[in-house]
Amino acid sequence: MKELLLKGNVILEDAIHEDAVIRCVDGRIATIEPHAREHEGKGLLDFSGRYLSPGFVDIHVHGGAGADYMDGTVEAVRRTNIAHARHGTTSIFPTTTTGSFAQLDAMVKACENVQASWTPADGARIAGIHFYGPYFAADKVGIHASEGRRDPVREEYEYFLGREIIKIATCASELPGALDFFDHARERDCFITCGHSNACWDELEAAFTHGMRHVDHFWCAMSSVASLRKRFGTPMQAGMEQYVLANPAMSTEVIADGIHLSDDLLRFAFRLIGPRRCCLVTDANRAMDMPPGQYRFGSQADGSWVWSDGHSVRGDDGSLASSMHGMDRMVKTMAKAIEQDLPAVIRMASLTPAELTGIAGEVGSLTPGKRADIVVLDESFEVERVFIGGEPLPVADARPDQAA
């Protein structure tokens, strides 16, 4: 029996248990107890004054530390997963971009290989793949390479969604064949999302009846009243924002890096959508933890060129190109924006995405029986230590070098 004892301010689902001890046995949480004398001398790791948080769960992430999942190599997958673990992410959903069938296939196979041989030294555990690109609307591709965008191809998506590792499936709701895609994804028990879309209310409603329950990165590359007026003219149409706000069965996500969305918008999302329907994602690319410079978004071979200034990543036209920050940055920014309720902010980075993707029985909260995925945060929400399945990330890797 391998035992691990951690003392600190334990962040529970709806409260903070100060000066408590998390007892972990064989990689799982056994109990959460008030600190007592009997804990001393038993190898107790004392993080008094710091927070003990559940490991973060990132359902939308492309790369980091100079690598992108679409590079399609085991080395790129491991490099990215280790980088995100340093920022507190312990469960991760590698996310595809637009690209060729061969590039998507290489990405999936590399992730399968890493998942099958995973150890804590490999960083964040792959909980599944987010099949995100290539089924985007032509007018909402964003920084993704437009050459790799296409409408749903049945033979292609049946092949990919047939892979056990794929757990999240995205398609723009207005595309020809989107509803058939959603039907097949529902049969495969995927979490179904609409992203990079210029869909109107009726198209979203149709998608909802076919299993779609989530829209990606709220306010980014999504339909709006203004974009739908360009598409339909008048009368003006409701889009993804209005649909999510009006439908309590829908969820969404925000990139809380302090660059994509203002504090006002983050507060809006928290108050009107709430921490049970809105999660934090990084949407990070390979520029995370790298110096300023030019990088490929997507495959190193032919992904779109983007430029990092050390704070943000942008395309040729100055538009934002996903994020270059880890989940710790998202937590810190969200906590500052709402100035209250730390357990709710942590939920947005852990339990909410775990619930949405069906893995909350194993991860997402500091609950007895769950995996001992634990992040130690200081008072400024900087990552001090990370434990994955009760195993510590090496101390030298626990606090990332900051690119900004």
ABEGO torsion letter per residue (X at the ends): XBBBBBBEBBBBAABBBBGBBBBBBGGBBABBBBBBAAABGAGBBBABGBBBBBBBBBABBABEGGBBAAAGBAAAAAAAAAAAAAAGBABBBBBBBBEBAAAAAAAAAAAAAAAAABBAAAEBBBAEBBBAOABBBAAAAEABBAAABBBBBAAAAAAAAABAABABBBBBAABBGAAAAAAAAAAAGBBBBBBGBABBAAAAAAAAAAGBABBBGBGBGBBBAAAAAAAAEOBBBBBAAAAAAABAABBBBBBBAGAABBAAAAAAAAAAAEAAABBBBAGBBAABGBBBEBBBBEBAAABBBBBBAGABBBBAAGBBBEBABBAAAAAAAAAAAAGBGAAAAAAAABAAAAAAAGAAAABGBBBBGBBBBBBBBBAAGBBABBBBGGBBBBAAAABBBBAX
